[in-house]
Protein backbone atom coordinates (compact mmCIF):
# COMPACT_ATOMS: atom_id res chain seq x y z
CA UNK A 1 0.00 0.00 0.00
CA UNK A 2 1.62 3.20 -1.14
CA UNK A 3 0.52 6.57 0.01
CA UNK A 4 1.08 9.59 -2.16
CA UNK A 5 1.57 12.94 -0.59
CA UNK A 6 0.04 15.85 -2.39
CA UNK A 7 2.15 18.93 -2.09
CA UNK A 8 0.19 22.13 -2.31
CA UNK A 9 1.57 25.12 -4.14
CA UNK A 10 0.87 28.51 -2.59
CA UNK A 11 -1.48 30.65 -4.66
CA UNK A 12 1.08 33.44 -4.68
CA UNK A 13 3.55 31.16 -6.46
CA UNK A 14 0.96 30.23 -9.11
CA UNK A 15 0.09 33.88 -9.63
CA UNK A 16 3.75 34.89 -9.89
CA UNK A 17 4.40 32.18 -12.47
CA UNK A 18 1.45 33.34 -14.53
CA UNK A 19 2.57 36.97 -14.40
CA UNK A 20 6.05 35.93 -15.53
CA UNK A 21 4.58 34.15 -18.56
CA UNK A 22 2.27 37.04 -19.42
CA UNK A 23 4.94 39.73 -19.17
CA UNK A 24 7.49 37.75 -21.17
CA UNK A 25 4.93 36.94 -23.88
CA UNK A 26 3.89 40.59 -24.11
CA UNK A 27 7.48 41.77 -24.42
CA UNK A 28 8.23 39.21 -27.14
CA UNK A 29 5.05 39.96 -29.11
CA UNK A 30 5.62 43.71 -28.88
CA UNK A 31 9.22 43.31 -30.03
CA UNK A 32 8.14 41.19 -32.97
CA UNK A 33 5.48 43.73 -33.90
CA UNK A 34 8.05 46.50 -33.69
CA UNK A 35 10.44 44.59 -35.93
CA UNK A 36 7.79 43.83 -38.52
CA UNK A 37 6.67 47.46 -38.41
CA UNK A 38 10.21 48.73 -38.99
CA UNK A 39 10.71 46.32 -41.90
CA UNK A 40 7.38 47.32 -43.44
CA UNK A 41 8.19 50.98 -42.93
CA UNK A 42 11.57 50.73 -44.61
CA UNK A 43 10.64 48.36 -47.43
CA UNK A 44 7.09 49.28 -48.33
CA UNK A 45 5.96 52.60 -46.86
CA UNK A 46 8.95 54.85 -47.57
CA UNK A 47 9.97 55.28 -43.93
CA UNK A 48 6.68 56.40 -42.51
CA UNK A 49 6.01 55.93 -38.80
CA UNK A 50 2.54 54.39 -38.82
CA UNK A 51 3.62 50.78 -39.61
CA UNK A 52 5.88 50.77 -36.57
CA UNK A 53 3.09 51.95 -34.26
CA UNK A 54 0.63 49.57 -35.89
CA UNK A 55 3.03 46.66 -35.32
CA UNK A 56 3.56 47.65 -31.70
CA UNK A 57 -0.20 47.89 -31.22
CA UNK A 58 -0.77 44.45 -32.71
CA UNK A 59 1.99 43.04 -30.50
CA UNK A 60 0.53 44.56 -27.35
CA UNK A 61 -2.92 43.33 -28.33
CA UNK A 62 -1.71 39.77 -28.85
CA UNK A 63 0.17 39.89 -25.56
CA UNK A 64 -2.94 41.11 -23.76
CA UNK A 65 -5.15 38.44 -25.38
CA UNK A 66 -2.76 35.63 -24.51
CA UNK A 67 -2.37 36.99 -20.98
CA UNK A 68 -6.12 36.99 -20.56
CA UNK A 69 -6.22 33.36 -21.68
CA UNK A 70 -3.45 32.44 -19.23
CA UNK A 71 -5.28 34.00 -16.29
CA UNK A 72 -8.62 32.46 -17.26
CA UNK A 73 -7.25 28.90 -17.52
CA UNK A 74 -7.64 26.48 -14.64
CA UNK A 75 -4.24 24.85 -15.10
CA UNK A 76 -2.48 24.46 -11.79
CA UNK A 77 -5.57 25.19 -9.73
CA UNK A 78 -7.28 22.77 -7.43
CA UNK A 79 -10.89 21.94 -8.22
CA UNK A 80 -13.25 20.80 -5.51
CA UNK A 81 -16.14 18.59 -6.52
CA UNK A 82 -19.18 19.04 -4.33
LUMVO-954435 format. One record per residue: residue in one letter; x, y, z of N, C-alpha, C, O, CB in turn. Coordinates in pm, 1 decimal. Glycine has a CB too. Layout:
N
code n.px n.py n.pz ca.px ca.py ca.pz c.px c.py c.pz o.px o.py o.pz cb.px cb.py cb.pz
A X Y Z X Y Z X Y Z X Y Z X Y Z .
...
% end
This chain:
82
code n.px n.py n.pz ca.px ca.py ca.pz c.px c.py c.pz o.px o.py o.pz cb.px cb.py cb.pz
X 83.9 -116.4 0.0 0.0 0.0 0.0 89.5 124.3 0.0 165.6 148.0 93.9 -96.1 -1.0 121.5 .
X 78.9 200.2 -104.0 162.4 320.1 -113.9 74.8 443.0 -95.6 -35.1 453.2 -150.1 237.4 325.6 -250.4 .
X 125.8 532.6 -19.5 52.0 657.4 0.7 125.5 769.2 -71.8 247.4 783.0 -61.9 36.3 690.5 152.8 .
X 50.3 846.1 -142.9 107.8 958.9 -215.6 76.2 1086.4 -140.0 -36.7 1110.0 -96.9 53.7 966.0 -361.3 .
X 178.0 1166.6 -125.7 156.7 1293.9 -59.4 136.9 1400.9 -164.5 217.1 1415.8 -256.7 274.7 1329.0 33.7 .
X 30.3 1473.8 -149.3 4.2 1584.8 -238.7 66.7 1710.2 -180.1 35.2 1750.6 -68.2 -147.7 1603.7 -261.7 .
X 154.1 1769.9 -256.1 214.6 1893.1 -209.2 136.1 2008.9 -268.2 113.8 2015.5 -389.0 365.4 1901.1 -247.9 .
X 95.9 2097.3 -183.9 19.4 2212.9 -230.8 114.9 2326.2 -265.5 216.3 2348.1 -199.3 -83.3 2258.7 -123.8 .
X 79.3 2396.4 -370.1 156.7 2511.7 -413.8 83.9 2636.9 -367.1 -36.4 2649.9 -389.5 176.8 2512.1 -569.3 .
X 153.4 2727.8 -303.6 86.8 2850.8 -259.4 29.5 2927.7 -378.6 87.8 2928.8 -487.0 185.3 2940.2 -181.1 .
X -83.1 2990.6 -357.5 -148.2 3064.6 -465.6 -61.8 3179.8 -514.6 -69.7 3217.7 -631.4 -283.3 3117.3 -419.5 .
X 19.3 3234.9 -428.0 107.9 3344.1 -467.8 211.1 3295.4 -569.3 247.0 3368.5 -661.6 178.2 3404.1 -344.7 .
X 258.5 3172.6 -552.3 354.5 3115.9 -646.4 290.4 3092.9 -782.9 352.4 3120.1 -885.8 411.3 2984.5 -591.9 .
X 167.7 3043.5 -784.6 96.1 3022.6 -910.7 74.0 3156.0 -981.3 93.7 3167.3 -1102.3 -39.3 2951.9 -885.7 .
X 33.5 3255.3 -905.7 8.9 3388.0 -962.5 137.6 3449.9 -1015.9 137.1 3510.2 -1123.2 -53.9 3480.2 -857.5 .
X 247.2 3435.8 -942.7 375.3 3489.1 -989.2 421.0 3420.9 -1117.3 472.6 3486.7 -1207.6 481.5 3473.0 -881.1 .
X 402.5 3289.6 -1125.9 440.5 3217.8 -1247.2 357.5 3263.8 -1365.9 409.5 3278.5 -1476.6 424.7 3067.2 -1227.4 .
X 230.6 3286.1 -1343.5 144.8 3333.9 -1453.2 185.1 3473.8 -1498.1 188.9 3501.9 -1617.9 -2.6 3333.6 -1410.1 .
X 214.9 3561.3 -1403.2 257.3 3696.8 -1440.3 388.2 3693.6 -1518.8 406.5 3770.3 -1613.4 273.3 3784.3 -1314.8 .
X 478.6 3604.9 -1479.4 604.8 3592.8 -1553.1 579.9 3553.5 -1698.2 641.6 3608.8 -1789.3 696.5 3489.8 -1486.0 .
X 490.1 3458.8 -1719.6 458.4 3414.6 -1855.6 392.9 3527.1 -1934.9 427.2 3549.7 -2050.9 366.4 3291.4 -1852.4 .
X 299.3 3596.9 -1873.1 227.0 3703.8 -1942.5 320.1 3818.5 -1980.7 315.2 3867.6 -2093.4 113.0 3756.2 -1855.0 .
X 403.5 3860.5 -1888.7 493.8 3972.6 -1917.1 595.2 3935.6 -2023.5 623.2 4015.9 -2112.5 565.7 4017.0 -1790.1 .
X 651.1 3814.9 -2015.9 749.1 3775.4 -2117.3 683.7 3760.8 -2254.4 742.4 3800.7 -2355.0 817.2 3644.0 -2077.4 .
X 563.5 3704.4 -2259.8 492.5 3693.7 -2388.0 463.5 3831.4 -2446.8 480.1 3852.7 -2566.9 361.2 3615.7 -2370.2 .
X 420.6 3923.8 -2363.2 389.0 4058.8 -2411.3 513.4 4129.5 -2463.2 507.6 4197.8 -2565.5 324.7 4141.6 -2299.8 .
X 624.9 4114.1 -2394.4 748.5 4176.7 -2441.7 791.8 4117.5 -2575.0 832.9 4190.8 -2664.9 860.2 4160.4 -2338.1 .
X 783.2 3985.8 -2588.5 822.5 3920.7 -2713.8 730.6 3961.4 -2827.8 778.2 3993.3 -2936.7 821.6 3768.5 -2697.8 .
X 600.9 3960.8 -2804.7 505.4 3996.2 -2910.7 521.1 4142.6 -2951.6 513.2 4174.9 -3070.2 360.7 3969.6 -2864.0 .
X 543.1 4230.4 -2855.3 562.3 4371.5 -2887.6 690.9 4392.5 -2966.3 693.9 4471.7 -3060.5 564.5 4455.6 -2759.9 .
X 796.5 4322.3 -2928.4 922.2 4331.5 -3002.6 909.3 4280.4 -3145.1 964.0 4339.5 -3238.2 1030.3 4254.3 -2930.9 .
X 836.8 4170.3 -3161.9 814.2 4118.9 -3297.4 730.9 4216.8 -3379.8 759.8 4239.7 -3497.2 744.5 3982.0 -3292.0 .
X 629.3 4273.5 -3319.3 548.2 4373.1 -3389.6 629.3 4494.9 -3428.0 612.2 4549.7 -3536.9 430.7 4415.3 -3304.2 .
X 717.5 4537.6 -3339.2 805.3 4650.2 -3368.9 896.9 4618.1 -3486.7 914.2 4699.7 -3577.2 888.5 4687.2 -3245.5 .
X 954.8 4499.0 -3484.5 1044.3 4459.0 -3592.9 974.5 4450.4 -3726.8 1027.1 4496.8 -3828.0 1107.0 4327.1 -3561.2 .
X 856.3 4391.2 -3727.8 779.0 4382.9 -3852.4 738.8 4522.1 -3898.5 739.9 4550.3 -4018.3 653.4 4294.6 -3833.6 .
X 703.7 4608.8 -3805.5 667.4 4745.6 -3840.5 783.8 4821.9 -3900.6 766.1 4895.7 -3997.6 616.1 4818.5 -3719.1 .
X 902.9 4805.2 -3844.2 1021.1 4873.0 -3898.6 1051.5 4821.2 -4039.1 1079.6 4899.5 -4129.8 1143.9 4852.4 -3805.9 .
X 1045.8 4689.3 -4057.0 1070.5 4632.2 -4190.0 967.8 4682.2 -4291.3 1004.0 4719.9 -4402.7 1067.7 4478.6 -4183.8 .
X 841.5 4682.7 -4253.6 738.0 4732.1 -4344.3 757.3 4879.7 -4373.1 735.3 4924.8 -4485.5 599.0 4707.9 -4285.7 .
X 797.7 4954.2 -4273.6 819.1 5097.5 -4292.5 933.4 5124.5 -4389.4 923.7 5211.8 -4475.5 847.4 5164.9 -4158.8 .
X 1040.4 5049.8 -4374.8 1157.3 5072.5 -4460.7 1134.2 5019.2 -4601.4 1169.9 5084.9 -4699.2 1281.6 5006.7 -4400.1 .
X 1075.1 4901.2 -4612.4 1064.3 4836.2 -4742.6 943.3 4879.4 -4824.5 951.5 4888.0 -4947.0 1059.7 4689.2 -4723.7 .
X 832.8 4906.4 -4759.2 708.6 4928.3 -4832.7 660.3 5072.7 -4825.0 619.9 5129.3 -4926.5 601.5 4836.5 -4780.4 .
X 663.8 5132.6 -4707.4 596.1 5259.9 -4686.5 688.4 5381.2 -4685.2 652.4 5484.3 -4628.5 521.7 5254.8 -4559.1 .
X 801.4 5372.2 -4743.6 894.9 5484.8 -4757.2 922.1 5556.8 -4625.6 913.6 5679.3 -4616.9 841.3 5583.8 -4857.4 .
X 954.1 5479.6 -4525.7 997.4 5528.1 -4393.4 894.8 5614.4 -4322.8 928.7 5717.2 -4264.2 1124.1 5605.9 -4407.3 .
X 773.5 5574.1 -4328.4 667.8 5640.0 -4250.7 661.2 5575.4 -4112.1 710.9 5464.3 -4093.3 528.7 5630.0 -4323.9 .
X 602.0 5642.0 -4018.0 600.7 5593.1 -3879.6 482.0 5502.6 -3847.6 489.0 5424.2 -3753.0 600.3 5709.7 -3785.0 .
X 374.1 5511.6 -3923.6 253.9 5438.7 -3882.4 269.0 5287.0 -3883.3 204.9 5222.5 -3800.3 140.7 5476.3 -3971.3 .
X 349.5 5224.0 -3971.4 362.1 5077.9 -3961.3 429.3 5032.2 -3832.5 398.3 4925.1 -3780.3 439.9 5025.1 -4079.1 .
X 520.4 5112.6 -3782.0 587.9 5077.2 -3656.7 487.4 5079.3 -3542.1 481.6 4985.3 -3462.9 705.8 5174.3 -3627.6 .
X 408.6 5185.5 -3532.8 308.7 5194.9 -3425.5 199.3 5091.3 -3442.0 147.7 5039.3 -3343.1 247.3 5334.2 -3422.0 .
X 163.7 5061.1 -3564.3 63.3 4956.9 -3588.9 116.1 4820.8 -3544.4 43.3 4743.1 -3482.7 24.2 4952.9 -3738.5 .
X 241.9 4791.9 -3575.3 302.5 4665.6 -3532.3 312.2 4654.6 -3381.7 286.0 4548.6 -3324.9 439.9 4650.6 -3592.5 .
X 350.0 4764.6 -3316.0 356.4 4764.7 -3170.0 216.9 4743.4 -3111.0 200.7 4670.4 -3013.1 417.3 4897.1 -3118.2 .
X 117.8 4806.7 -3170.2 -19.6 4789.2 -3121.7 -68.7 4646.5 -3136.5 -132.3 4592.4 -3046.1 -113.0 4882.3 -3195.2 .
X -38.9 4584.7 -3252.0 -76.8 4444.6 -3270.8 -3.9 4354.9 -3170.9 -62.9 4261.2 -3117.2 -46.3 4399.4 -3414.9 .
X 123.2 4383.0 -3145.9 198.7 4303.8 -3049.9 144.0 4315.4 -2908.7 130.7 4215.3 -2838.2 342.7 4345.4 -3051.5 .
X 112.2 4437.7 -2867.3 52.6 4456.1 -2734.8 -84.0 4389.7 -2725.3 -118.5 4332.4 -2621.9 40.2 4604.7 -2702.4 .
X -160.8 4397.0 -2831.8 -292.2 4333.3 -2832.6 -282.9 4182.8 -2820.5 -359.2 4121.3 -2746.0 -366.8 4369.3 -2958.4 .
X -188.6 4122.1 -2894.4 -171.3 3976.7 -2884.6 -121.9 3937.8 -2745.7 -165.8 3837.4 -2689.7 -72.7 3926.2 -2991.9 .
X -31.7 4016.7 -2690.8 16.9 3988.6 -2555.5 -93.9 3997.1 -2452.9 -100.7 3915.0 -2361.5 127.8 4084.3 -2518.5 .
X -181.1 4096.1 -2467.2 -294.3 4110.6 -2375.8 -391.5 3993.9 -2390.4 -439.3 3940.2 -2290.5 -367.0 4243.3 -2401.3 .
X -421.0 3954.5 -2514.0 -515.1 3844.2 -2537.9 -461.5 3712.5 -2482.0 -535.7 3636.4 -2419.9 -543.2 3829.5 -2688.4 .
X -333.1 3685.8 -2503.9 -276.1 3562.6 -2450.8 -265.7 3567.1 -2298.3 -281.5 3464.6 -2232.0 -138.4 3537.5 -2512.0 .
X -239.3 3684.5 -2243.1 -236.5 3699.0 -2098.1 -373.2 3675.7 -2037.2 -384.6 3614.5 -1931.0 -185.8 3836.3 -2059.8 .
X -476.1 3723.6 -2103.0 -612.2 3699.5 -2056.3 -642.8 3550.3 -2056.5 -705.4 3499.3 -1963.6 -713.6 3774.9 -2143.7 .
X -598.9 3480.6 -2160.3 -621.6 3336.0 -2168.2 -544.0 3262.0 -2059.1 -593.1 3163.5 -2004.1 -581.1 3283.0 -2306.9 .
X -424.2 3308.7 -2028.0 -344.6 3244.3 -1923.3 -413.1 3259.9 -1787.8 -419.1 3164.5 -1710.3 -202.1 3304.1 -1918.6 .
X -464.4 3378.2 -1758.8 -527.7 3400.0 -1629.2 -665.8 3335.0 -1619.4 -712.6 3307.8 -1508.9 -539.4 3548.2 -1602.3 .
X -730.6 3310.2 -1730.1 -861.6 3245.5 -1725.6 -853.3 3093.0 -1720.5 -952.5 3027.4 -1688.7 -942.6 3287.2 -1845.3 .
X -737.1 3035.8 -1751.2 -725.0 2890.2 -1752.3 -722.7 2836.2 -1609.5 -686.6 2907.0 -1515.4 -597.8 2846.7 -1828.4 .
X -761.3 2711.9 -1595.4 -764.5 2648.1 -1464.2 -642.0 2561.3 -1439.6 -638.0 2487.6 -1341.1 -889.6 2564.6 -1450.2 .
X -543.2 2568.5 -1525.9 -424.0 2485.2 -1510.0 -350.7 2522.5 -1381.7 -323.4 2639.7 -1356.0 -330.2 2500.2 -1631.8 .
X -319.9 2422.4 -1303.0 -247.6 2445.5 -1178.5 -336.3 2477.8 -1060.6 -286.9 2493.0 -948.9 -151.0 2555.2 -1197.1 .
X -466.2 2488.6 -1082.5 -557.4 2519.2 -973.5 -626.9 2392.8 -925.7 -649.7 2299.6 -1002.9 -660.4 2623.6 -1016.9 .
X -659.3 2391.3 -800.7 -727.6 2277.2 -742.7 -877.2 2294.4 -763.1 -931.3 2402.3 -738.6 -693.2 2261.8 -592.2 .
X -944.0 2189.9 -807.4 -1089.1 2194.1 -822.2 -1152.0 2105.3 -716.3 -1105.6 1994.0 -691.7 -1132.5 2149.6 -964.5 .
X -1254.9 2153.9 -655.6 -1324.7 2080.1 -550.8 -1459.1 2039.8 -605.1 -1538.4 2124.2 -646.5 -1339.6 2164.2 -420.5 .
X -1485.1 1908.9 -605.0 -1613.7 1858.7 -652.1 -1707.1 1844.3 -533.1 -1674.1 1779.1 -434.1 -1597.4 1723.1 -726.6 .
X -1823.3 1905.6 -544.1 -1917.8 1904.0 -432.7 -2007.6 1783.0 -437.8 -2093.3 1766.0 -351.1 -2001.5 2029.7 -432.4 .
% end
